[in-house]
Amino acid sequence: MSSPQFATLRYTALRIGLFLASFAVVWVLAYFRIIPIAVAGSNFVWLLLLAIVISAPLSFVLLRKQRDAMSEQIVAKVDRQRERLAANRSSEDDL
């Protein structure tokens, strides 16, 4: 899966994996009462939000190469679609 064809899938999988790892760390910290277990009885939501807040900046820094590869893949697809649309428009104008 190292080809540029799967850049979006790879980035998404790594992003989800980073979130799950962050959630696991937050859960362990809450289990050992290093961080508060709940805020007004919302334990699961609290842990999810904390994991999101932790994983977002980590993914911004750690997944830069994958994000750039995904961006290149998307730009290439958009450019191909624009070329097809321009070709279709010009063929319709010739009629």
C-alpha positions, 0 to 999 in steps of 0.5 A: 500500500505504498503507492500514491493510489492509496494515499487517502486511505493510508492517511485516514487509517493512520489518523484513526489509529492515532486517535485510537492510540490517544483514546487508549492513553487517556483511558489508562490515565483515567483508569489509574485516576491520573486525570479526572474520570468524569466531568458531571458524569460524562466519562465516555464523552469526556475521554473521547473529547480529550482524545480528539484534542490530543490526536488533532495536533499530533496528526498535524505534525506526525502525518505531514507526509501522508497529508501531502501525498493525499493532497497531491492525489486529490489535486491530480483527480480534480485536474483530470476532471477539469480536463474532461469537463473542458473536453466535453464543453469543447466537443459540445461547442463544435456541434 
